[in-house]
Amino acid sequence: MSPVFPFKDHDFRCFQRALPHLVNQAVDMVEEMVKEMDEHV
């Protein structure tokens, strides 16, 4: 077990499942910021 990669397989699978959701949230936040910036200009 390498110290750099502490999680077990089960945790890693949960992480992989959660990742697309987190990415979608980040994209939504960026799009909101861009819209607000466009409105200010």
Residue pairs with C-beta under 8 A, 6 or more apart in sequence:
7 15
